[in-house]
Amino acid sequence: MNKLIVSALNLYLEQDPERADSLSQIKGKVINISVREINLNLCLMVQGPLIEEADDELDPDVEIKMSVKSLPDYLMGVDQDKLIKYGSIEVIGDTHVASVMQNTLREVEIDWEEIISKYTGDAVAYQLGKGMRALHTFGEHLCDNLRQDVRDYLQDNVQVSATQDEVDHFIQQVDVTRAQVDRLEARLNRLQKRD
């Protein structure tokens, strides 16, 4: 399974060599991606513009832990900092490495007309490319709707994940508790100085 994912990622990166070259800035870095619900653990090593499967024994430069629910958001390029802030993903280690990887995957552009023209000629490729762009726009809207529907289903019907309001309330309560603990610690320090 992991070899298939790595092959697919490399095939994807090869479609836009300029963008894929941005991975060179993190060459030699090890990235461990794990998806909890499906027990997927993918250990990758960046080798310039491409990636390869790395040995699980290597210490990763960054670990990215996420749920199945947040995987589409991560792959579709939702800002990593937002995903971290809302607890959708957990990044342990060098966040710069994770950002470069995510940004590169998000920014790859595939020139479908160029690929198709090798088999059909330029005129046919242009018409097919025009249709593909329309299909791509439709697909983006469909993915956005599907992502929202899945999120709503998981939150409202199955109650597997928290709503944004619940997360915000929890964060607020953590801040209140932290402030109370800080005040208590200051009070204890003052009492210890009196003794």
VOGU-3710 file (C-alpha; in Angstrom, 3 decimals, decimal comma):
1> mnklivsaln> 0,000/0,000/0,000  2,749/2,456/0,985  4,714/1,755/-2,218  1,596/2,490/-4,250  1,047/5,804/-2,418  4,698/6,824/-2,905  4,531/5,923/-6,622  1,334/7,946/-7,038  2,849/10,952/-5,243  5,956/10,822/-7,434
11> lyleqdpera> 3,889/10,518/-10,610  1,919/13,545/-9,451  5,101/15,536/-8,682  6,626/14,642/-12,068  3,770/16,501/-13,779  5,132/19,847/-12,561  8,931/19,617/-12,232  9,289/23,311/-11,342  6,989/23,037/-8,342  8,388/19,646/-7,337
21> dslsqikgkv> 11,870/21,178/-7,295  10,834/23,208/-4,239  11,176/19,944/-2,289  14,946/20,266/-2,792  15,037/22,700/0,127  14,088/19,825/2,450  16,160/17,140/0,704  17,146/14,315/3,038  14,369/15,092/5,531  12,183/12,274/6,828
31> inisvreinl> 8,439/12,820/7,119  6,165/10,408/8,948  2,454/10,712/8,129  -0,053/8,690/10,122  -3,811/8,466/9,741  -5,347/7,085/12,906  -8,584/5,378/11,886  -7,136/3,404/8,995  -3,806/2,605/10,693  -1,866/4,167/7,817
41> nlclmvqgpl> 1,715/4,977/8,714  3,730/6,372/5,820  7,405/7,175/6,325  8,847/9,281/3,487  12,294/10,625/2,681  12,563/13,640/0,411  15,087/13,089/-2,381  15,156/16,392/-4,248  12,084/16,771/-6,414  10,853/13,260/-5,615
51> ieeaddeldp> 10,189/11,204/-2,510  10,882/7,630/-1,532  9,638/5,295/1,137  11,909/5,526/4,181  12,762/2,916/6,767  10,411/3,092/9,773  13,487/2,870/12,005  14,674/6,356/10,959  13,884/9,214/13,311  11,553/11,528/11,412
61> dveikmsvks> 12,273/15,237/11,156  8,539/15,777/11,409  5,530/13,626/12,280  2,119/14,567/10,951  -0,742/12,836/12,736  -4,293/13,228/11,518  -7,681/11,627/11,306  -9,367/10,417/8,132  -11,666/13,425/8,392  -8,779/15,908/8,171
71> lpdylmgvdq> -6,859/14,063/5,412  -8,821/15,700/2,534  -8,320/19,142/4,087  -4,580/18,539/4,378  -4,242/17,203/0,830  -6,453/19,962/-0,615  -4,111/22,540/0,845  -6,076/23,946/3,768  -3,600/26,113/5,703  -1,555/23,857/7,969
81> dklikygsie> -1,584/26,409/10,804  -5,401/26,430/10,776  -5,513/22,647/10,873  -3,118/22,633/13,831  -5,003/25,397/15,653  -8,290/23,528/15,426  -6,757/20,204/16,397  -7,387/18,588/13,005  -3,765/17,587/12,660  -0,841/17,302/15,015
91> vigdthvasv> 2,623/18,254/13,793  5,548/17,122/15,930  8,992/18,306/14,949  10,082/20,645/12,172  6,899/22,411/11,017  8,839/24,031/8,166  9,419/20,615/6,593  5,700/19,825/6,863  4,766/23,210/5,348  7,112/22,809/2,383
101> mqntlrevei> 5,709/19,338/1,686  2,082/20,461/1,910  2,642/23,622/-0,158  4,437/21,695/-2,877  1,666/19,095/-3,133  -0,970/21,841/-3,203  0,732/23,959/-5,876  1,508/21,253/-8,446  -0,214/22,097/-11,700  -0,808/19,413/-14,291
111> dweeiiskyt> -0,716/20,494/-17,940  -3,328/18,093/-19,248  -3,255/19,588/-22,728  0,468/18,854/-23,051  -0,036/15,249/-21,974  -3,043/14,714/-24,248  -1,466/16,437/-27,277  1,203/13,721/-27,446  -1,559/11,253/-28,370  -4,204/13,332/-30,141
121> gdavayqlgk> -2,606/16,458/-31,598  -2,935/20,080/-30,478  -6,473/20,872/-31,707  -8,107/17,911/-30,006  -5,964/18,440/-26,902  -7,144/22,068/-26,662  -10,821/21,061/-26,783  -10,271/18,264/-24,272  -8,290/20,656/-22,057  -11,144/23,129/-22,125
131> gmralhtfge> -13,521/20,390/-21,044  -11,077/19,235/-18,367  -10,859/22,760/-16,906  -14,645/22,909/-16,695  -14,664/19,444/-15,131  -11,930/20,530/-12,702  -13,964/23,534/-11,572  -17,005/21,292/-11,120  -14,831/18,780/-9,229  -13,530/21,476/-6,872
141> hlcdnlrqdv> -17,079/22,511/-6,017  -18,067/18,879/-5,602  -15,064/18,205/-3,302  -15,858/21,276/-1,218  -19,468/20,146/-0,852  -18,452/16,553/-0,106  -15,906/17,665/2,499  -18,554/19,813/4,198  -21,149/17,015/4,030  -18,722/14,496/5,557
151> rdylqdnvqv> -17,749/16,979/8,263  -21,419/17,684/9,049  -22,278/13,971/9,083  -19,388/13,131/11,416  -20,212/16,022/13,734  -24,014/15,929/13,764  -25,066/12,338/13,101  -22,213/10,160/14,287  -20,806/12,724/16,733  -17,278/11,490/16,082
161> satqdevdhf> -15,767/14,961/15,973  -16,378/18,237/17,710  -18,026/21,210/16,043  -16,072/24,434/15,659  -18,106/26,011/18,479  -17,263/23,090/20,766  -13,563/23,375/19,937  -13,618/27,154/20,509  -15,396/26,662/23,844  -12,854/24,037/24,898
171> iqqvdvtraq> -9,940/26,320/23,972  -11,542/29,149/25,936  -11,969/26,892/28,969  -8,335/25,788/28,730  -7,258/29,454/28,682  -9,415/30,198/31,743  -7,986/27,183/33,591  -4,441/28,176/32,632  -5,004/31,695/33,990  -6,412/30,284/37,241
181> vdrlearlnr> -3,422/27,951/37,640  -1,032/30,862/36,996  -2,770/32,950/39,683  -2,646/30,034/42,116  1,045/29,493/41,408  1,779/33,197/41,992  -0,166/33,086/45,263  1,762/29,973/46,404  5,062/31,650/45,524  4,108/34,704/47,619
191> lqkrd> 3,176/32,467/50,548  6,466/30,575/50,299  8,413/33,846/50,362  6,619/34,879/53,606  7,761/31,718/55,346
//
